[in-house]
């Protein structure tokens, strides 16, 4: 059941919130403050079962844009050690009758919302308003499955930037959406994500064939994705906003690995580290609080170690960098030239590596677009590209161009 608890702000979290604070506050003002909601309550006895099967469903108040149905869902997936886990999310259905052959699915993978259980996007009462292009997706007749990822919404630690973990939850959200009554969804889907969600989308492309062979992945679309994590953390650790990313990651990873934070964080910075790492972005007040709480981290070094050069953090970054497996379906990559969170050169480098592996890559460069608005500025092109994949048109390629 649902009981009173804190909710989270999701939309397009930039790893440099100070740079984009004004834009963030504007976005939050549009969506409004959220009332307190609950974590998803699940009994351990309910969790064992086939990945992608549904544990519980709740109607999402107001439905989706355009009058279709919408639901919060709790479904089964697979944890870091292969154990059964519960994952939450949301599913949006278009209005009108389903076409012959069923509705195709867009699996949406969200950007960073935080690492604590209360930071789940589906806990927001305005979840539908937090997905760029959702109205267009539903108008085009797609079912949209939006996972929260493991540990967001359920009372466990979120494995932040663990690519396979994210990808399993994406694939099982598609399975869960197909299992819902009235969806009439086919096995055909594409995955679309931004930032952390871009990493999730790319890992979904890598493991879909082995983890969910009954599904038919038609394409992978990613905006400003986190690809090579060593480079990402090397770039961001020395930036004031990037230190927030680092704090969230190290809190998540230290708890997953059982490493005491006192071995990682300087004693004088511990309070500020915890206040920063445990926050969700859900309101203008939270954004301002985060700016204030993170100031001690900006003043200088707050870690005892360099995570890029120290185990187990270095290995976590290497193991969760994309490109270790080939993506056998076409890929859409969008990258803003004004992005100071994900280095545009790194995204181009990754796209080139995909080309060398034989993947057809359509690269969209967005002049002047920052990290915060990478999904907003690319969603129309991404949806046009997705339509082509479902239609069976030859995939465009920027490889060799």
Buried (B, 14 or more C-beta within 10 A) or exposed (E): EEEEBBBBBBBBBBBBBBBBBEBBBEBBEEBEEBEEBBBBBBEEEBBEEEBBEBBBBBEBEEBBBBEBBBBBBBBBBBBEEEEBBBBBBBBBBBEEEBEEEBBBBBBBBBBBBBBBBBBBBBBBBBBBBBBBBBBBBBBBBBBBBBBBBBBBBBBBBBBBBBBBBBBBBBBBBBBBBBBBEEBBBBBBBBBBBBBBBBBBBBBBBBBBBEBBEEBBBBBBBBBBBBBBBBBBBBBBBEBBBBBBBBBBBBBBBBBBEEBEBEEBBBEEBBEBBBBBBBBBBBBBEBBEBBBEBBEBBBEEEBBEEEBBEEEBBBEBBEEBBBBEBEBBBBBBBBBBEBBBBBBBEBBBBBBBBBBEEEBBBBBBBBEEBBBBBBBBBBBEBBBEBBBBBBEEEEBBBBBEE
